[in-house]
Amino acid sequence: MEGVALKLPYSFPIIRSPARRLPRNFRPFSISASTLKEAHPAAPSAPPASPSLGQLTRPDFPILHQEVNGSRLVYLDSAATSQKPTAVITALKNYYESYNLNVHFEIHCLSSQLRARATEEYELARKKVSHFINASDSREIVFTRNATEAINLVAYTWGLQNIKPDDEILLTVAEHHSAIIPWQLVAQKTGAVLKFVELNGDEVPDVDNLKDMLSRKTKLVVIHHVSNVLGYVHPIKDIVLCAHDVGAKVLVDACQSVPHMVVDVQNLNADFLVASSHKMCGPTGVGFLYGKSDLLSAMPPFLGGGEMISDVFLDHSTYAEPPSRFEAGTPAIGEAIGLGAAIDYLSGLGMQKIHDYEIFLAKYLYDSLSSVPNIHIYGPVPSNHVSRAALCSFNINNIHPTDLATYLDQQHGVAIRSGHHCAQPLHRHLGVSASARASLHFYNTVEDIDDFIWALNDAVSFFNSFK
């Protein structure tokens, strides 16, 4: 179904068609709505004439205002990493220029005031995360390097402490590698059994089947909130309720939901939830684990070192209370402060407003892609009852997704992703080894989608010309 890659050199020494290439002096939003409708008669109707959220926020993202290979950058890879607003960049710059000290300790003349400020801003970032996801206490927030480390933290502390031989860990075939591999390692060490929920006819994990697979043997359910490939949004609150009925805990991978919608951990009642800063307009190198207080308090340390101790003796040590117990060594101070600035920025826009706008973009993207010949879009069709995230993974018959992505980048400045998206088991289940993916955030616009579809049709025409 995927076809064979044409193995074209990735410098693409292609004769460019002036009629199809974006002019070098192209400026955002310079194409009129009427022109776009003529170019894409099957596309959905344009949004109201008033500026969209994407148009209003684009000036805040410096990286978006550049040309790539002679065309304006159209960034459609936010599921991999989001771009950063000026407010976040400034917060990082201010920390390193004005109060770059370690937190929680050191007493010398430089640190007397600056250390206090660094510690205050670092701990304020924790409170911002707590408020953002509505945790009951900021001590339920543990800073980690990323969501992957957060899942490993739970696996190597709670998991090894609580999971026994023949216990069951329930996942779906659509999980990210970072949500699968740690539990494979735990199962190998404990003798537990991994069980996987497969997809239904709509190409989404079968939640009814998941509920049927729950039993008293189930100790943990590991599940994504929003799929980074299928765009599907899981009914987490319902899943948690069913899991708790059999005594199982639930870990939610919220990397693709926290940046795009209101996430309330108390309402979801999940036991653990993880997310990464870099997907929510914050810096790389920091993420967080939310865990219910009673669970964190009972968990042993993950890493040993400074900061996570109460007292150290030669033959033993005692440990700090959470979250310090799980934050050994010097933390990512500047990155956590940058995450706090990102949360301020997102909260200022309003997460419900972001979500509503992205629901519109999601349908516009899906409907526009559906007009491309010989395309298969993975995941459910959006409807009044099924909402999709603003991302689409797809394949076009007999064109390799990497060839598509490379052509779009080098010929049109359109950035999408190709590959397995850290979801090889899911792609095998779908019968392909890779897919192309376009993923949006609130700083994207209808014009971005139209430019992408135009460029994609050009790419399809180019590759089909070799037949």
PEKA-V388251 format. One record per pair of residues at least 4 apart in sequence whose C-alpha atoms are under 8 Angstrom apart, sorted by the first residue. I is the first residue (numbers start at 0). J is the second residue. Records with the same first field share a line. If there is no record, write none. Layout:
I->J / J
This chain:
0->396 / 397 / 431
1->394 / 395 / 396 / 397 / 398 / 399 / 400 / 431
2->396 / 397 / 398 / 399
3->397 / 398 / 399
4->398 / 399 / 401 / 402
5->399 / 402
6->402
7->11 / 402
8->12
9->405
10->409
11->406 / 409
15->19 / 20 / 410
16->20
17->21
19->457
20->410 / 411
21->25 / 69 / 70 / 411
22->69 / 70
23->69 / 70 / 71
25->29 / 70 / 71
26->71
27->71 / 446
28->446
30->34 / 35 / 446
31->35
32->36 / 45
33->37
34->38
35->39 / 40 / 449
36->40 / 41 / 42
39->449
41->367 / 370
42->363 / 366 / 367 / 370
43->363 / 366 / 367
45->445
46->51 / 445
50->54 / 55
51->55 / 444
52->56 / 353 / 356 / 441 / 442
53->57 / 441 / 442 / 443 / 444
54->58 / 442 / 443 / 444
55->442
56->60 / 441 / 442
57->63 / 442 / 443
59->84 / 85 / 86
60->64 / 82 / 83 / 84 / 85
61->84 / 85
62->82
63->72 / 73 / 74
64->71 / 72
65->71 / 72
66->70 / 71 / 72 / 412
67->71 / 72 / 408 / 409 / 411 / 412
68->408 / 409 / 410 / 411 / 412
69->411 / 412
70->410 / 411 / 412
71->411 / 412
72->412 / 413 / 414
73->412 / 413 / 414 / 447 / 450 / 451
74->413 / 414 / 415 / 439 / 443 / 447
75->413 / 414 / 415 / 437 / 438 / 439 / 443
76->80 / 81 / 414 / 415 / 416 / 436 / 437 / 438 / 439
77->81 / 82 / 278 / 438 / 439 / 440
78->227 / 255 / 278 / 390 / 438 / 439
79->278
80->277 / 278
81->277 / 278 / 279 / 280 / 281 / 440
82->280
83->87 / 88 / 280 / 281 / 282
84->88 / 280 / 341
85->89
86->90 / 340 / 341 / 344
87->91 / 280 / 281 / 282 / 337 / 338 / 340 / 341
88->92 / 337
89->93
90->94 / 336 / 337 / 340
91->95 / 333 / 334 / 336 / 337
92->96
93->97 / 98
94->98 / 99 / 117 / 333 / 336
95->99 / 333
98->113 / 114 / 116 / 117
99->113 / 117
100->110 / 113 / 114 / 117
101->105 / 114 / 117 / 118 / 329 / 332
102->114 / 115 / 117 / 118 / 121 / 329 / 332
103->114 / 115 / 118
104->114
105->110 / 114
106->110 / 111
107->111
109->113 / 114
110->114 / 115
111->115
112->116
113->117
114->118
115->119
116->120
117->121 / 332
118->122
119->123
120->124 / 336
121->125 / 332 / 333 / 335 / 336
122->126
123->127 / 339
124->128 / 335 / 336 / 338 / 339 / 340
125->129 / 137 / 140 / 142 / 335 / 339
126->130 / 137
127->131 / 339 / 342 / 343
128->132 / 137 / 140 / 339 / 342
129->133 / 134 / 135 / 136 / 137 / 139 / 140
130->134 / 137
131->262 / 342 / 346
132->257 / 261 / 262 / 263 / 264
133->262 / 263 / 264 / 265
134->139 / 263 / 264 / 265 / 289
135->139 / 265
136->140
138->292 / 321 / 322
139->288 / 289 / 290 / 291 / 292 / 295 / 321 / 322
140->287 / 288 / 289 / 290 / 322
141->287 / 288 / 289 / 321 / 322 / 323 / 325 / 326
142->285 / 286 / 287 / 288 / 326 / 330 / 335
143->148 / 149 / 285 / 286 / 287 / 288 / 326
144->148 / 149 / 284 / 285 / 286 / 287 / 331
145->149 / 274 / 275 / 276 / 283 / 284 / 285 / 286 / 287
146->150 / 252 / 254 / 273 / 274 / 275 / 286 / 287 / 288
147->151 / 177 / 178
148->152
149->153 / 273 / 286 / 287 / 288
150->154 / 177 / 178 / 181 / 273 / 288
151->155 / 181
152->156 / 301
153->157 / 158
154->158 / 159 / 181 / 182 / 185
155->159 / 160 / 185 / 301
156->160 / 298 / 299 / 300 / 301
157->161 / 294 / 298 / 299
158->162 / 185
159->185 / 188 / 189
160->298
162->166 / 189 / 191 / 218
163->189 / 190 / 191
164->189 / 190 / 191 / 192
165->190 / 191 / 192 / 216
166->190 / 191 / 192 / 216 / 217 / 218
167->191 / 192 / 193 / 194 / 216 / 217 / 218 / 219
168->182 / 191 / 192 / 193 / 194 / 217 / 218 / 219 / 220 / 221
169->193 / 194 / 195 / 196 / 213 / 217 / 219 / 220 / 221
170->174 / 179 / 193 / 194 / 195 / 196 / 220 / 221 / 222
171->194 / 195 / 196 / 197 / 204 / 221 / 222
172->195 / 196 / 197 / 198 / 204 / 424 / 425 / 428
173->204 / 226 / 228 / 422 / 424 / 425
174->178 / 179 / 222 / 223 / 226 / 422 / 425
175->179 / 227 / 420 / 421 / 422
176->180 / 421 / 422 / 423
177->181 / 421
178->182 / 221 / 222 / 252
179->183
180->184
181->185
182->186 / 193
183->187 / 193
184->188
185->189 / 191
186->190 / 191 / 192 / 193
187->191
196->204 / 205 / 206 / 208 / 209
197->204 / 205
198->202 / 203 / 204 / 205
199->203 / 204 / 205
201->378 / 379 / 380
202->229 / 377 / 378 / 379
203->229 / 231 / 378 / 379
205->209
206->210 / 238
207->211
208->212
209->213
210->238 / 241 / 242
213->217 / 241 / 242 / 245
214->245
215->245 / 246 / 247
217->245 / 246 / 247
218->246 / 247 / 248
219->247 / 248 / 249 / 250
220->242 / 247 / 248 / 249 / 250
221->249 / 250 / 251 / 252
222->249 / 250 / 251 / 252
223->233 / 251 / 252 / 253
224->232 / 233 / 234 / 235 / 251 / 252 / 253 / 254 / 255 / 256
225->230 / 231 / 232 / 233 / 253 / 254 / 255 / 256 / 388
226->230 / 231 / 232 / 255
227->255 / 390 / 420
228->377 / 378 / 390 / 391 / 392 / 420 / 422 / 436
229->377 / 378 / 379 / 390 / 391 / 392
230->378 / 379 / 387 / 388 / 389 / 390 / 391
231->378 / 379 / 386 / 387 / 388
232->386 / 387 / 388
234->238
235->239 / 267
236->240 / 266 / 267 / 268 / 269
237->241
238->242
239->243 / 248 / 249 / 267 / 268 / 269
240->244
241->245
242->246 / 247 / 248 / 249
243->247 / 248
248->269 / 270
249->269 / 270 / 271
250->269 / 270 / 271 / 272 / 273
251->269 / 271 / 272 / 273
252->272 / 273 / 274
253->257 / 272 / 273 / 274
254->258 / 273 / 274 / 275 / 278
255->259 / 278
256->260 / 262
257->261 / 262 / 274 / 279
258->278 / 279 / 280
259->279 / 350 / 353 / 354 / 357 / 440
260->350 / 351 / 353 / 354
261->350 / 351 / 354
263->267
264->268 / 269 / 272
265->269
270->289 / 290 / 291 / 294
271->288 / 289 / 290 / 291
272->288 / 289 / 290
273->286 / 287 / 288 / 289
274->286 / 287 / 288
275->279 / 285 / 286 / 287
276->280 / 281 / 282 / 283 / 284 / 285 / 286 / 287 / 338
277->281 / 282 / 283 / 284 / 285 / 286
279->341 / 342
280->338 / 341
281->334 / 337 / 338 / 339 / 340 / 341 / 342
282->334 / 335 / 337 / 338
283->334
284->331 / 334
285->331 / 334 / 335 / 338
290->294 / 295
291->295
292->296
293->297
294->298
295->321 / 322
296->320 / 321
300->307 / 318 / 324 / 325
301->324 / 325
302->325 / 326 / 327
303->307 / 327
304->308 / 327 / 328
305->327 / 328 / 329
306->319 / 323 / 324 / 326 / 327 / 328 / 329
307->318 / 319 / 323 / 324 / 325 / 326 / 327 / 328
308->316 / 317 / 318 / 319 / 323 / 324
309->316 / 317 / 318 / 319
310->316 / 317 / 318
311->315 / 316 / 317
312->316
318->324
319->323 / 324
320->324
321->325
322->326
323->327
326->330
331->335
332->336
333->337
334->338
335->339
336->340
337->341
338->342
339->343
340->344
341->345
342->346
343->347
344->348
345->349 / 350
346->350
348->352 / 353
349->353
350->354
351->355
352->356
353->357 / 441
354->358
355->359
356->360 / 441
357->361 / 388 / 389 / 439 / 440 / 441
358->362 / 386 / 387 / 388 / 389
359->363
360->364 / 389 / 439 / 444 / 445
361->365 / 387 / 388 / 389 / 390
362->366 / 381 / 387 / 389
363->367 / 445 / 448
364->368 / 389 / 390 / 391 / 448
365->369 / 381 / 391
366->370
367->371 / 448 / 449 / 452
368->374 / 376 / 452
369->374 / 376
371->452 / 456
372->395
373->395 / 396
374->393 / 394 / 395 / 396
375->393 / 394 / 395
376->391 / 392 / 393 / 394
377->391 / 392 / 393
379->385 / 387
380->385 / 387
381->385 / 386 / 387
382->386
389->438 / 439 / 440
390->436 / 437 / 438 / 439
391->436 / 437 / 438
392->434 / 435 / 436 / 437
393->434 / 435 / 436
394->398 / 399 / 400 / 434 / 435
395->399 / 400
398->402 / 403 / 459 / 462
399->403
400->404 / 417 / 418 / 433 / 434 / 435
401->405 / 417 / 418 / 435
402->406
403->407 / 435 / 455 / 458 / 459
404->408 / 414 / 415 / 416 / 417 / 435
405->409
406->410 / 411 / 458
407->411 / 412 / 413 / 414 / 415 / 454 / 455 / 458
408->412 / 413 / 414 / 415
409->413
411->454
413->451 / 454
415->435 / 436 / 437 / 438
416->435 / 436 / 437
417->433 / 434 / 435 / 436
418->432 / 433 / 434 / 435
419->423 / 426 / 432 / 433 / 434
420->433
422->426
423->427 / 432
424->428
425->429
426->430 / 431 / 432 / 433
427->431 / 432
439->443
443->447
444->448
445->449
446->450
447->451
448->452
449->453
450->454
451->455
452->456
453->457
454->458
455->459
456->460
457->461
458->462
459->463
460->464
461->465
462->466
